[in-house]
């Protein structure tokens, strides 16, 4: 085959271009410290790198979720610890009050202390993390206890009995259905024009002083009301009145401050807030049951105070009241202990998860570096080698491509 001068020139130029391309690739690797600059350089490395980057991002996000879940639980733990200590203090006051040597003034002081402790319990139930109420289930924007007089924005069906902590004047009529179970007598002001259907119901009684009483069921299990009772708008419901479960409070009603939030109480069952702490791995961070336990405490304390309002009680009867209260406080302590134990097991799981995620992030980052990062020393040596090849090619080409007569005629 005849080799022409043009063929030699083209072959030399192609070789030089290839050498320059290799130099450029090595130069880019030294500048970026990455093996490839675009996916087409090496699709296998590009695909593996994308997967490892995703693994690092997932581990980082899950570690962040674990940190936030840990903070949430630390706030909850502090609130439960304080709640437990306050209940213990109430129990201690009951033990002191049950001592027969105390005077009535001493007992009144103890009762006053217990009221203050219960107010502090409300503050613990309303504890927040990052502006979210931790014991309110999904409704993290609403407190367990209303901190101020609050207007209902929409109709609300009660999932639990609502005991008023202050007077409440109805803006609209309130209807108790025939299926309602009344657990405590409801006393309405004298002259209240209550509508009863059927009218011969023996559960609605007009008293001698003109007040109207909707009588609670005395059977066990309790019986339904059996009649539809409509309480007219403008009726003033006094403090300690219990509005029964199943009643629908109409929009616009003003709920007194300090009452258990009816939008939370009875609605938190199963409302677990979950954080993703791994691939297809979640953990619920909130502790449920606080509104229900607080309702029991409220009933315990209010019941005790009602009994103590009787001045004719003997020392033996007073001692029995406080002794019964001690038993109730033991039950509440058992409930807080169960909540704390469940929370502690979750915190232990988070600690192990956090340790694993830290290891995963380190391993994935190392694998990613091994996949896409270059060894600068190796690249530098290879660059110098390639540069020497390029220089040798230039010298060889200068010998092969000789000057022609055309070069002298320019």
C-alpha positions as CSV (number, residue, x, y, z in Angstrom):
1,X,0.0,0.0,0.0
2,X,1.3,3.4,-1.0
3,X,1.9,5.7,2.0
4,X,1.5,9.3,1.1
5,X,2.6,12.4,2.9
6,X,-1.0,13.4,3.6
7,X,-1.7,10.0,5.3
8,X,1.4,10.5,7.5
9,X,0.2,14.0,8.5
10,X,-3.3,12.9,9.3
11,X,-2.1,10.0,11.4
12,X,0.3,12.2,13.3
13,X,-2.4,14.8,14.0
14,X,-4.9,12.2,15.2
15,X,-2.2,10.9,17.6
16,X,-1.5,14.3,18.8
17,X,-5.2,15.1,19.4
18,X,-5.5,11.9,21.4
19,X,-2.5,12.8,23.5
20,X,-3.9,16.2,24.1
21,X,-7.3,14.7,25.1
22,X,-5.7,12.5,27.6
23,X,-3.8,15.4,29.0
24,X,-7.0,17.4,29.3
25,X,-8.8,14.6,31.1
26,X,-6.0,14.3,33.6
27,X,-5.9,18.0,34.0
28,X,-9.6,18.1,34.8
29,X,-9.2,15.3,37.3
30,X,-6.5,17.2,39.1
31,X,-8.6,20.4,39.2
32,X,-11.9,18.7,40.3
33,X,-10.5,15.7,42.2
34,X,-13.2,13.6,40.5
35,X,-12.8,10.7,38.2
36,X,-15.5,11.7,35.8
37,X,-16.8,15.1,34.7
38,X,-20.0,13.9,33.0
39,X,-22.0,10.6,33.1
40,X,-20.8,9.7,29.6
41,X,-17.2,9.5,30.8
42,X,-18.0,6.3,32.8
43,X,-21.7,5.3,33.1
44,X,-21.0,2.6,35.7
45,X,-19.2,5.0,38.1
46,X,-21.9,7.6,37.5
47,X,-24.7,5.2,38.4
48,X,-22.9,3.9,41.5
49,X,-22.1,7.5,42.6
50,X,-25.8,8.5,42.3
51,X,-26.9,5.6,44.4
52,X,-24.3,6.3,47.1
53,X,-25.1,10.0,47.1
54,X,-28.8,9.0,47.7
55,X,-27.7,6.7,50.6
56,X,-25.7,9.5,52.2
57,X,-28.7,11.9,51.9
58,X,-31.0,9.4,53.4
59,X,-28.7,8.7,56.3
60,X,-28.3,12.4,56.9
61,X,-32.1,13.1,56.8
62,X,-32.8,10.1,59.1
63,X,-30.1,11.3,61.5
64,X,-31.8,14.7,61.5
65,X,-35.2,13.1,62.2
66,X,-33.7,11.1,65.1
67,X,-32.3,14.4,66.6
68,X,-35.7,16.1,66.4
69,X,-37.5,13.0,67.8
70,X,-35.0,12.9,70.7
71,X,-35.6,16.6,71.5
72,X,-39.4,16.0,71.4
73,X,-39.0,13.1,73.8
74,X,-36.7,15.0,76.1
75,X,-39.4,17.7,76.5
76,X,-42.0,15.0,77.1
77,X,-39.8,13.2,79.6
78,X,-39.2,16.4,81.6
79,X,-43.0,17.1,81.7
80,X,-43.8,13.5,82.8
81,X,-41.1,13.7,85.5
82,X,-42.5,17.0,86.9
83,X,-46.0,15.6,86.7
84,X,-45.0,12.5,88.7
85,X,-43.3,14.7,91.3
86,X,-46.4,16.9,91.6
87,X,-48.7,13.9,92.1
88,X,-46.3,12.6,94.7
89,X,-46.5,16.0,96.5
90,X,-50.4,15.8,96.4
91,X,-50.2,12.4,97.8
92,X,-47.9,13.6,100.6
93,X,-50.3,16.4,101.4
94,X,-53.1,13.8,101.6
95,X,-51.0,11.7,104.0
96,X,-50.4,14.7,106.2
97,X,-54.1,15.7,106.1
98,X,-55.2,12.2,107.1
99,X,-53.3,12.7,110.4
100,X,-55.9,13.1,113.1
101,X,-53.8,15.5,115.0
102,X,-54.2,18.3,112.5
103,X,-56.6,21.1,113.0
104,X,-59.2,22.2,110.4
105,X,-57.0,25.2,109.6
106,X,-54.1,22.9,108.9
107,X,-56.2,20.8,106.6
108,X,-57.5,23.9,104.7
109,X,-53.9,25.0,104.1
110,X,-53.0,21.6,102.8
111,X,-56.1,21.7,100.5
112,X,-55.0,25.2,99.2
113,X,-51.5,23.8,98.5
114,X,-53.1,20.9,96.5
115,X,-55.1,23.4,94.4
116,X,-51.8,25.2,93.5
117,X,-50.2,21.9,92.6
118,X,-53.1,21.0,90.3
119,X,-52.7,24.3,88.5
120,X,-49.1,23.5,87.9
121,X,-50.2,20.1,86.5
122,X,-52.1,22.0,83.9
123,X,-49.0,23.8,82.9
124,X,-47.1,20.5,82.5
125,X,-49.9,19.1,80.4
126,X,-49.6,22.2,78.1
127,X,-45.9,21.8,77.5
128,X,-44.7,22.6,74.0
129,X,-41.8,21.7,71.7
130,X,-41.0,24.1,68.9
131,X,-44.4,25.7,69.4
132,X,-46.3,22.4,69.2
133,X,-48.2,20.9,72.2
134,X,-46.7,17.5,72.8
135,X,-49.7,15.8,74.5
136,X,-52.5,16.9,72.1
137,X,-52.2,14.2,69.5
138,X,-52.5,15.4,65.9
139,X,-53.8,18.8,67.1
140,X,-50.4,20.1,68.1
141,X,-51.7,23.7,67.7
142,X,-54.2,23.3,70.6
143,X,-53.4,22.9,74.3
144,X,-54.7,20.2,76.6
145,X,-56.2,22.9,78.9
146,X,-57.6,26.1,77.4
147,X,-55.3,28.9,78.6
148,X,-57.9,31.6,77.9
149,X,-61.6,31.9,77.1
150,X,-61.9,30.4,73.7
151,X,-64.5,30.6,70.9
152,X,-65.5,27.5,69.0
153,X,-64.9,28.0,65.3
154,X,-67.1,25.1,64.3
155,X,-69.6,22.6,65.7
156,X,-67.8,20.1,68.0
157,X,-69.1,16.7,69.2
158,X,-67.9,15.9,72.7
159,X,-66.0,12.6,72.8
160,X,-65.7,12.8,76.6
161,X,-67.6,14.6,79.4
162,X,-66.8,18.3,79.6
163,X,-66.7,19.7,83.1
164,X,-66.8,23.5,83.1
165,X,-64.2,25.4,85.2
166,X,-66.2,28.6,85.0
167,X,-69.6,29.9,84.1
168,X,-70.7,29.6,80.5
169,X,-73.6,31.4,78.8
170,X,-75.0,29.5,75.8
171,X,-75.0,31.5,72.6
172,X,-77.2,29.0,70.9
173,X,-79.6,26.3,72.1
174,X,-77.9,23.1,73.3
175,X,-79.6,19.7,72.6
176,X,-79.0,16.5,74.5
177,X,-80.2,13.6,72.5
178,X,-82.1,10.6,73.8
179,X,-79.0,8.5,73.5
180,X,-77.0,10.8,75.8
181,X,-75.6,9.2,79.0
182,X,-75.7,11.8,81.8
183,X,-73.1,10.9,84.5
184,X,-73.7,13.9,86.8
185,X,-76.8,16.0,87.5
186,X,-77.1,19.1,85.4
187,X,-78.7,22.0,87.2
188,X,-80.1,24.9,85.2
189,X,-81.1,28.3,86.5
190,X,-84.6,29.0,87.7
191,X,-87.0,29.8,84.9
192,X,-85.0,28.0,82.2
193,X,-87.5,27.0,79.5
194,X,-86.3,23.5,78.8
195,X,-87.9,21.6,76.0
196,X,-88.3,17.8,76.7
197,X,-89.5,15.2,74.2
198,X,-91.3,13.1,75.4
199,X,-92.6,15.6,78.0
200,X,-93.3,12.9,80.6
201,X,-89.6,12.0,81.1
202,X,-88.8,11.5,84.8
203,X,-85.1,12.5,84.2
204,X,-86.0,16.2,83.9
205,X,-87.2,17.7,87.2
206,X,-88.3,21.2,88.1
207,X,-87.2,21.9,91.7
208,X,-89.1,23.8,94.4
209,X,-86.8,26.8,93.9
210,X,-87.6,26.9,90.2
211,X,-84.3,25.4,89.1
212,X,-84.3,22.6,86.5
213,X,-82.3,19.4,87.1
214,X,-81.4,16.9,84.4
215,X,-80.8,13.8,86.5
216,X,-77.9,11.5,86.1
217,X,-78.3,7.8,85.6
218,X,-78.0,5.9,88.8
219,X,-77.9,2.4,87.3
220,X,-74.8,0.3,86.4
221,X,-74.2,0.3,83.6
222,X,-75.7,3.8,83.2
223,X,-78.9,4.2,81.2
224,X,-79.4,6.6,78.3
225,X,-81.3,9.8,78.9
226,X,-84.3,8.5,76.9
227,X,-85.6,11.9,76.0
228,X,-84.4,14.8,73.8
229,X,-83.7,17.8,76.0
230,X,-83.2,21.2,74.4
231,X,-81.6,23.9,76.6
232,X,-82.4,27.4,75.2
233,X,-79.8,30.0,74.2
234,X,-79.0,32.5,76.9
235,X,-78.9,29.8,79.7
236,X,-76.0,30.2,82.0
237,X,-74.3,27.0,82.9
238,X,-72.5,27.3,86.2
239,X,-69.0,26.2,87.0
240,X,-68.6,22.5,87.7
241,X,-71.5,21.7,85.3
242,X,-70.7,18.5,83.3
243,X,-71.9,18.5,79.7
244,X,-72.2,14.8,78.7
245,X,-70.4,12.9,76.0
246,X,-72.1,12.9,72.6
247,X,-73.4,16.5,73.0
248,X,-72.6,18.8,70.0
249,X,-71.4,22.2,71.0
250,X,-72.5,24.7,68.3
251,X,-70.0,27.1,66.7
252,X,-69.7,30.4,68.5
253,X,-69.9,29.1,72.1
254,X,-67.3,30.6,74.4
255,X,-65.5,28.0,76.5
256,X,-64.1,29.2,79.9
257,X,-60.4,29.3,80.5
258,X,-58.9,26.3,82.3
259,X,-61.3,23.7,81.0
260,X,-60.0,20.5,79.3
261,X,-60.0,21.3,75.6
262,X,-62.9,19.4,74.1
263,X,-61.2,19.4,70.7
264,X,-58.4,17.3,72.2
265,X,-59.9,15.4,75.1
266,X,-61.3,12.1,73.8
267,X,-59.8,12.6,70.3
268,X,-56.2,11.6,70.8
269,X,-56.7,7.8,70.8
270,X,-54.5,6.4,68.1
271,X,-53.2,9.8,67.0
272,X,-49.5,8.9,67.0
273,X,-47.0,11.3,65.4
274,X,-44.4,9.2,63.6
275,X,-40.9,10.1,62.4
276,X,-39.1,8.2,59.7
277,X,-35.8,7.1,61.3
278,X,-34.8,4.6,58.6
279,X,-35.9,3.2,55.2
280,X,-39.4,1.9,55.8
281,X,-38.8,2.4,59.6
282,X,-40.9,4.8,61.7
283,X,-41.2,5.6,65.4
284,X,-44.0,7.4,67.1
285,X,-42.7,10.2,69.3
286,X,-45.7,11.5,71.2
287,X,-47.1,10.2,74.4
288,X,-50.9,9.7,74.5
289,X,-53.3,9.5,77.5
290,X,-52.4,12.8,79.2
291,X,-55.8,14.5,78.7
292,X,-57.6,11.4,80.1
293,X,-55.3,11.2,83.1
294,X,-55.7,14.9,83.8
295,X,-59.5,14.5,83.6
296,X,-59.3,11.8,86.3
297,X,-57.1,14.0,88.5
298,X,-59.6,16.8,88.0
299,X,-62.5,14.6,89.1
300,X,-60.4,13.3,92.0
301,X,-59.6,16.7,93.3
302,X,-63.0,18.3,92.7
303,X,-64.7,15.3,94.3
304,X,-62.5,15.7,97.4
305,X,-63.1,19.4,97.6
306,X,-66.9,18.9,97.3
307,X,-66.8,16.4,100.2
308,X,-64.6,18.7,102.3
309,X,-67.2,21.5,101.9
310,X,-69.4,19.7,104.4
311,X,-68.7,21.3,107.8
312,X,-70.4,18.5,109.7
313,X,-67.8,15.8,108.8
314,X,-66.2,14.0,111.7
315,X,-62.5,13.4,112.0
316,X,-62.9,9.8,111.0
317,X,-64.8,10.8,107.8
318,X,-62.2,13.4,107.0
319,X,-59.5,10.8,107.4
320,X,-61.3,8.4,105.1
321,X,-61.7,11.1,102.4
322,X,-57.9,11.7,102.4
323,X,-57.2,8.0,102.6
324,X,-59.3,7.4,99.5
325,X,-57.5,10.3,97.8
326,X,-54.2,8.6,98.5
327,X,-55.4,5.5,96.7
328,X,-56.5,7.6,93.7
329,X,-53.1,9.3,93.6
330,X,-51.4,5.9,93.6
331,X,-53.5,5.0,90.5
332,X,-52.4,8.2,88.8
333,X,-48.8,7.5,89.7
334,X,-49.1,4.1,88.1
335,X,-50.4,5.7,84.9
336,X,-47.5,8.2,84.7
337,X,-45.1,5.4,85.4
338,X,-46.4,3.5,82.4
339,X,-46.1,6.5,80.2
340,X,-42.6,7.1,81.4
341,X,-41.6,3.5,80.8
342,X,-43.0,3.5,77.3
343,X,-41.1,6.8,76.6
344,X,-37.9,5.4,78.0
345,X,-38.0,2.3,75.7
346,X,-38.5,4.6,72.7
347,X,-35.5,6.7,73.7
348,X,-33.3,3.6,74.0
349,X,-34.3,2.6,70.5
350,X,-33.4,6.1,69.3
351,X,-30.0,5.9,70.8
352,X,-29.2,2.6,69.0
353,X,-30.7,4.0,65.8
354,X,-28.6,7.2,66.0
355,X,-25.4,5.1,66.5
356,X,-26.2,3.0,63.5
357,X,-27.0,6.0,61.3
358,X,-23.7,7.6,62.2
359,X,-21.9,4.5,61.1
360,X,-24.0,4.2,57.9
361,X,-23.2,7.8,57.0
362,X,-19.5,7.3,57.5
363,X,-19.5,4.1,55.5
364,X,-21.5,5.5,52.6
365,X,-19.4,8.7,52.5
366,X,-16.2,6.6,52.4
367,X,-17.6,4.4,49.6
368,X,-18.7,7.5,47.7
369,X,-15.2,8.9,48.0
370,X,-13.6,5.7,46.8
371,X,-16.0,5.6,43.8
372,X,-15.8,9.1,42.4
373,X,-12.7,10.8,44.0
374,X,-9.2,10.5,42.5
375,X,-5.9,9.8,44.2
376,X,-4.1,13.0,43.5
377,X,-0.6,11.5,43.7
378,X,-1.5,8.8,41.1
379,X,-3.1,11.4,38.8
380,X,-0.1,13.7,39.1
381,X,2.3,10.8,38.1
382,X,0.1,9.8,35.2
383,X,-0.2,13.4,34.1
384,X,3.6,13.8,33.9
385,X,3.9,10.5,32.1
386,X,1.3,11.6,29.6
387,X,3.0,14.9,29.2
388,X,6.3,13.2,28.4
389,X,4.4,11.1,25.8
390,X,2.9,14.3,24.3
391,X,6.4,16.0,24.1
392,X,7.9,12.8,22.5
393,X,5.1,12.8,20.0
394,X,5.8,16.4,19.1
395,X,9.4,15.7,18.5
396,X,8.7,12.6,16.4
397,X,6.2,14.4,14.3
398,X,8.6,17.2,13.6
399,X,11.0,14.6,12.1
400,X,8.4,12.8,10.1
401,X,6.6,15.8,8.5
402,X,9.4,17.4,6.4
403,X,9.3,20.8,4.7
404,X,8.1,20.8,1.1
405,X,8.8,23.1,-1.9
406,X,5.4,24.8,-1.1
407,X,6.8,26.0,2.3
408,X,9.5,27.9,0.6
409,X,7.2,29.5,-2.0
410,X,5.1,31.3,0.7
